[in-house]
Amino acid sequence: METRIIIAGAGGQGILFLGKTITQAGMIEGKHVTWYPSYGAEMRGGTANCTVILSDEMIGSPVVQTPDILIAMNRASLEKFQPSLKKEGLLFFDSSLINGVALRNAVIPVGVPATKIADTIGDTKAANMVMLGALIAETGLLEKASFDALFSVPPASNGNKAAGINKNSLLEGMRYLENKKSSHC
């Protein structure tokens, strides 16, 4: 099985970090992985995207032209990459930043108010991790335990606060989608 993902947004939204985190979790689970970043020279505020491939077999190329999953963190990225999403592909988008946009009929939209949820947690920069939690809850593509391993930092470490925020944000994203699913049953 191979899953091809494009993650896109603006510089400063943690797009590349989100891709690296998915890739690292895939490695923990023994999958073959690629992570291919692309970003503008202006960095923060400019465009940023990356491709991630998770596979049970060797990967021939890191290039993704028709992703199975698109994660769009801003409107410009949604408009740019939605046309390439495969038929019946999953389209995750930050519904607190993207609204009133035309979505293709042949995709499965998953709106997550990631920035709003991250803001209630106390750090809007963690919207990427909220979206990661939603991805895990919706797809089961990776195990939550793999991220627990990534976000476990010794208490005396300076990265402990960021790891705690990331882990909490991931859990909130999972909770949001699980609650959304249970309310539709």
Helices and strands as residue ranges (DSSP letters): E 2-10, H 15-28, E 32-39, E 47-55, E 69-72, H 75-81, G 82-84, E 90-94, E 108-112, H 114-121, G 124-126, H 127-139, H 144-150, H 160-183
